Amino acid sequence: MLKWAAIFAIVALVLAVLGFGGLAGAFIDIAMILFWIALIIAVAFAVLGFVAYRKIT
C-alpha cells in the first residue's frame, strides 16, 4: 500500500510540474489516504503482535 501511495505522490508531483493542478490535488489526496490507511494497518498489526506475544510467553 505504501508503494501505491508513493506512486500516486510521484504522479501528483509530475502533474503539478506540468500544470495540471486539479489532477495533482486529486492524486495527492489519494496518496495521503493510502498512506494513512497503511499506517493504521501497521500500528494495528504491531499491537496485535505484542498482544499475541504476551499470551504465548
Buried (B, 14 or more C-beta within 10 A) or exposed (E): EEEEBEBBBEBBBEBBEEEBEEBBEBBBEBBBEBBEEBEEEEEEEEEEEEEEEEEEE
